[in-house]
Structures are given as structure tokens and as C-alpha cells.
Amino acid sequence: MPITDIALRKATKGQILRENGLEFRFFEDGKAGVRFVGRVRGSNQRVAISLGRYPGLSLQAARKVGEGHRRLCEEGSDPRHARQEKAAQDQKLVGLLLEEYLGTL
């Protein structure tokens, strides 16, 4: 059954709502930890990735990120590796921008 914003707002402490690999785990403060849980095709390796906290992370945004992770798992790629590669690329970009900035001083 699909999760709705109304169901998320009415959820209570300790409740866990799941949909297509997304998991919303509710805490005392009414906020929920959101994570993606899936398995990588071919290796059957379990993947659990923290995505953020609801309502700071909207249901729509969580679904979008979850769909991307689910697609990678179905293709046989571990989404955690994709996140690490993106972080490494971002770090290189920051380094290049910093070198360029310092070179202009």
C-alpha cells in the first residue's frame, strides 16, 4: 500500500512504514529517519542507506532518491559506491576551484 503524507503525519513513535525499498522509522519527536533498503542483483548483498529525516526530506524527494537507488540495485550496482564516487568527484572539483581561486590572487 502506498505511503501518503497524511499517513506519515499520523504515524506514532516506534511505527515503521515501508514502500518500495523506502523505510520511515518514527521517533518520539514525530520525525522519522528515512532510509533505502534493498539488495544488489547478482550478489544479493543487502544495502541500507540513510537518506535523511522526514519531514525535512519530503516524501516526493525520498521516492525520487529511492527510485534511483533501486534502479542501481536492479542493474547489479551498489548505490553506496555511486555515492562515494560522486563525493570523490565533488572533492576533486572543490580542489580544482580552490587552486584556480588561489592562482588568481
Stockholm file with secondary structure:
# STOCKHOLM 1.0

chainA/1-105         MPITDIALRKATKGQILRENGLEFRFFEDGKAGVRFVGRVRGSNQRVAISLGRYPGLSLQAARKVGEGHRRLCEEGSDPRHARQEKAAQDQKLVGLLLEEYLGTL
#=GR chainA/1-105 SS CCCCHHHHHHCCTTCEEEETTEEEEECTTSCEEEEEEEEETTTTEEEEEEEEEETTSCHHHHHHHHHHHHHHHHHTCCHHHHHHHHHHHHHHHHHHHHHHHHHTC
#=GC SS_cons         CCCCHHHHHHCCTTCEEEETTEEEEECTTSCEEEEEEEEETTTTEEEEEEEEEETTSCHHHHHHHHHHHHHHHHHTCCHHHHHHHHHHHHHHHHHHHHHHHHHTC
//
